Amino acid sequence: MRKILTAIFILAMANSPFTALPSSADEDKSVSSGAANQAREYYFLHVNGKGMPVKHVLINGVNVLGGSVISLTMPINITKALKSGLNDMKVKFVSHDKEGLITIVERRKDGPEKHEVLRMALEPNASNGAEVEKELVFNVDPAPEPPEKIELTQDDRQKLFGLVESYYAALKKKNPSKLRALYQPALTQEKRIFPEGADFFSKVLEKEIVLLKRKDVKMGSFDSNEIMLEQEGDKIKALRKDRKPMMESNEVDVNVDTMLAEVPSGPKKTAKSASSKMSAKQRLVTTTLLFKRIDGQWRVALPRGV
């Protein structure tokens, strides 16, 4: 009999585990920060079922998965990878012997209103254990507009730095209500396009708050003079000039649930499992903060948000 130990760690980080993906701005265009710059349509990739694994999904040569996966628990926003006209999608995979694999490209509008653009459905064991790549082409017309250059006024900068200070104060004073309020406008907007992402971020935020409320968690010092602002896609990013974390707490020991599963060697034996506890080091870390105009006002934005 052999034993498999599986531990799942959810690290509470004040910037959340989402990573904002940069996109190049059109340098020939500029817009005052008072103008709304929101794409009216967004495109998402679904990978349902299972692959063993799905090695990559290339959209116009870009691997939008980032690495190999078995399946996706929620769709990925692929809007920035698309171009006007014909777009190429290549899926490399090894089939699961019992579950099929369905890859879908979906267009969304406010609501969310959903429309399926492309579907590739494969039966279980379609590749017969071999690594296979399938290619499909789909049309996007018109393509989403690239973000325009954002020209910040002095008033804009004051408001953005004020939001950074408010965010740090919420952490320093252990004020969960203030932290939730800072993200609420962005969460409300996200739910109209990408409710799956909004729900996931809300869960992550609540896990961060559990860590924040611990008496032994203390935020380190913060110097706003070390912060700079730069554009990232259609958002403004705040970060330290030396690229180090803007805000971080001390490390604390946290008990993490684990699952110990006993997998029997014989076919007729039943697997047994037992929960146990193990300790892990955790801390709150904010490396960057993102901001965008929502209903005419600067708000804290969600990483990877629409």
C-alpha positions in Angstrom: 0.0 0.0 0.0 1.3 3.4 -0.8 0.3 6.8 0.6 -0.2 10.0 -1.3 -0.2 13.3 0.7 -2.0 16.2 -1.0 -1.8 19.7 0.6 -3.7 22.7 -0.8 -2.3 26.1 0.3 -4.3 29.3 -0.3 -1.9 32.1 0.5 -3.7 35.2 1.5 -2.0 38.2 -0.2 -3.3 41.7 -0.2 -2.8 41.9 -3.9 -4.6 38.6 -4.6 -3.1 35.7 -6.7 -4.3 37.2 -10.0 -1.6 38.6 -12.1 -2.5 41.6 -14.3 -1.5 41.0 -17.9 0.1 44.1 -19.6 -0.9 45.2 -23.1 0.7 47.8 -25.2 -1.1 51.1 -25.5 -1.5 52.9 -28.9 1.1 55.6 -28.6 -0.5 57.6 -31.4 -3.6 58.2 -29.3 -4.2 59.9 -26.0 -7.3 60.4 -23.9 -7.9 62.4 -20.8 -8.5 60.3 -17.7 -12.1 61.6 -17.6 -13.0 59.6 -20.7 -14.3 56.1 -20.4 -12.1 53.5 -22.2 -13.9 50.2 -21.9 -14.1 47.5 -24.6 -17.8 46.8 -25.4 -17.0 43.1 -26.2 -14.8 40.6 -24.5 -13.7 37.1 -25.5 -13.2 34.2 -23.2 -11.7 30.7 -23.5 -13.4 27.7 -21.8 -11.6 24.3 -21.5 -14.2 21.8 -20.2 -13.8 18.1 -19.6 -10.2 16.8 -19.2 -7.0 16.4 -21.0 -4.0 14.3 -19.9 -2.9 17.1 -20.1 -3.9 20.0 -22.3 -0.3 21.1 -23.2 -1.2 24.5 -24.7 -3.9 26.6 -26.3 -2.2 29.0 -28.7 -4.2 32.1 -29.9 -2.3 33.7 -32.8 0.8 32.1 -31.4 0.4 33.1 -27.8 -0.1 30.4 -25.2 -3.1 31.8 -23.2 -3.0 29.0 -20.7 0.5 29.8 -19.5 1.3 26.1 -19.0 -0.1 22.6 -19.1 -3.5 22.0 -17.5 -5.9 19.1 -16.9 -9.0 21.4 -17.3 -10.0 25.0 -16.4 -12.3 25.7 -13.4 -13.3 29.1 -15.0 -12.8 30.8 -18.4 -9.8 32.9 -19.3 -10.1 36.4 -20.8 -8.3 36.2 -24.2 -9.5 39.6 -25.6 -6.0 41.1 -25.7 -4.7 38.1 -27.8 -7.1 38.7 -30.7 -6.9 40.7 -33.9 -9.4 41.9 -36.5 -10.3 39.2 -39.1 -9.2 35.6 -38.9 -7.7 34.3 -35.7 -5.9 31.0 -35.3 -6.3 28.6 -32.4 -4.1 25.6 -31.8 -4.9 23.1 -29.0 -2.2 20.5 -28.1 -3.4 17.7 -25.8 -3.4 14.1 -24.8 -7.0 12.7 -24.5 -8.4 11.5 -21.2 -9.5 7.9 -21.6 -12.9 8.4 -19.9 -13.7 12.1 -20.3 -14.0 14.2 -23.5 -12.5 17.6 -24.1 -14.5 20.7 -25.1 -12.7 24.0 -26.0 -15.0 27.0 -26.5 -14.3 30.6 -27.5 -17.1 32.9 -26.2 -17.9 36.5 -26.9 -19.5 38.5 -24.0 -21.2 41.8 -23.6 -22.6 43.6 -20.6 -25.1 41.4 -18.7 -23.3 39.2 -19.3 -24.7 38.5 -22.7 -22.9 35.4 -24.1 -22.4 34.2 -27.7 -20.5 31.1 -28.6 -18.0 31.9 -31.4 -16.1 28.5 -31.7 -16.4 25.0 -30.3 -14.1 22.0 -30.6 -15.6 18.9 -29.0 -13.5 15.7 -28.7 -14.6 12.3 -27.5 -12.8 10.4 -24.7 -9.5 8.8 -25.9 -9.7 10.7 -29.2 -5.9 10.9 -29.4 -5.3 7.2 -28.5 -2.7 8.1 -25.9 -0.7 10.2 -28.3 0.0 14.0 -28.2 -2.1 15.7 -30.8 -2.5 19.3 -32.0 -5.8 20.5 -33.5 -6.0 23.8 -35.4 -9.1 25.9 -35.9 -9.7 29.4 -37.3 -12.4 31.9 -36.3 -13.3 35.4 -37.3 -13.4 38.5 -35.1 -14.9 41.6 -36.7 -14.4 44.1 -35.5 -11.5 43.3 -33.1 -11.6 44.9 -29.6 -10.0 48.4 -29.6 -6.6 48.6 -28.0 -6.4 50.8 -24.9 -5.6 54.4 -25.5 -2.9 56.3 -23.8 -4.0 57.8 -20.5 -2.9 61.3 -19.7 -3.0 61.9 -16.0 -3.7 65.4 -14.6 -2.3 66.5 -11.3 -5.8 66.0 -9.8 -5.8 62.5 -11.1 -2.5 61.8 -9.5 -3.6 63.1 -6.1 -6.7 61.0 -6.2 -4.7 57.9 -7.2 -2.1 58.4 -4.4 -5.0 59.0 -2.0 -6.5 55.5 -3.0 -3.1 54.0 -2.3 -3.0 55.6 1.1 -6.6 54.5 1.8 -5.7 50.9 0.9 -2.7 50.9 3.2 -4.7 52.4 6.0 -7.3 49.7 5.7 -4.6 47.1 6.1 -2.7 48.9 8.9 -5.9 49.5 10.9 -7.3 46.0 10.2 -10.4 47.4 8.6 -12.1 44.7 6.5 -15.1 46.9 5.7 -12.9 49.6 4.2 -11.0 47.0 2.2 -14.2 45.5 0.8 -15.5 49.0 0.0 -12.4 49.8 -2.0 -13.0 46.8 -4.3 -16.8 47.0 -4.4 -17.2 49.2 -7.5 -14.8 47.0 -9.5 -16.5 43.8 -8.3 -19.9 45.2 -9.4 -18.6 46.1 -12.8 -16.8 42.7 -13.2 -20.0 40.8 -12.4 -21.7 42.3 -15.5 -19.0 40.7 -17.8 -17.1 38.1 -15.9 -19.1 36.9 -12.8 -16.9 33.8 -12.4 -13.8 36.0 -11.9 -15.6 38.4 -9.5 -16.8 35.4 -7.3 -13.3 34.0 -7.3 -11.7 37.3 -6.3 -14.3 37.8 -3.5 -13.4 34.4 -2.0 -9.7 35.3 -2.2 -10.3 38.6 -0.6 -12.2 37.0 2.3 -9.3 34.6 2.9 -6.9 37.6 3.0 -9.2 39.3 5.5 -9.1 36.2 7.8 -5.3 36.6 7.9 -5.5 40.3 8.3 -7.7 40.1 11.4 -5.1 38.0 13.3 -3.6 39.9 16.2 -0.1 38.7 15.4 -0.2 40.1 11.8 1.4 43.6 11.7 1.8 45.7 8.6 5.3 47.1 7.9 6.0 50.8 7.2 4.9 52.4 4.0 6.4 55.4 2.2 4.3 56.9 -0.6 7.3 58.8 -1.9 8.7 55.5 -3.2 5.6 54.9 -5.3 5.3 55.6 -9.0 2.4 55.4 -11.5 2.4 53.8 -14.9 -0.1 52.7 -17.5 -0.9 49.0 -17.9 -3.5 48.3 -20.6 -6.5 50.4 -19.8 -5.6 50.8 -16.2 -3.1 52.8 -14.1 -0.7 50.7 -11.9 0.9 51.9 -8.7 4.2 50.2 -7.7 7.5 50.9 -6.0 10.2 52.5 -8.1 12.6 49.7 -7.2 9.8 47.1 -8.0 9.9 45.7 -4.5 6.6 45.0 -2.6 4.8 48.2 -1.7 3.3 46.8 1.4 3.9 43.7 3.4 3.3 42.2 6.8 5.3 40.0 9.0 5.2 36.2 8.5 3.0 34.1 10.8 2.4 30.4 11.2 -0.9 29.2 9.8 -2.5 25.8 10.1 -3.5 24.4 6.7 -5.8 21.5 6.2 -4.3 18.5 4.3 -5.8 15.3 3.0 -4.0 12.0 3.5 -5.2 9.4 1.1 -4.3 5.8 1.2 -4.4 4.2 -2.2 -4.6 0.4 -2.1 -2.6 -1.8 -4.3 -5.3 -4.4 -4.7 -8.4 -3.6 -7.0 -11.0 -4.6 -4.4 -9.7 -2.5 -1.5 -11.3 0.8 -0.6 -9.2 3.9 -0.4 -9.2 5.6 3.0 -8.6 9.3 3.7 -8.0 11.3 6.8 -7.7 15.0 7.4 -4.7 16.4 9.3 -3.1 19.8 10.0 0.2 21.1 8.9 1.8 24.5 9.4 2.8 27.0 6.7 4.2 30.5 6.7 2.0 33.2 5.4 2.0 37.0 5.1 0.2 39.8 3.4 2.0 41.2 0.3 1.0 44.0 -2.1 3.4 44.4 -4.9 1.1 46.5 -7.2 -2.3 48.1 -7.1 -4.4 48.8 -10.3 -6.9 51.6 -10.8 -9.4 52.5 -13.5 -12.2 55.0 -14.0 -15.6 53.5 -13.1 -18.6 55.7 -13.6 -16.3 58.7 -13.9 -14.3 58.1 -10.7 -11.0 56.5 -10.0 -11.4 53.2 -8.3 -9.2 50.3 -7.2 -9.4 47.7 -10.0 -9.2 43.9 -10.0 -6.0 42.2 -11.3 -6.9 40.6 -14.6 -10.3 42.3 -14.4 -12.2 43.5 -17.5 
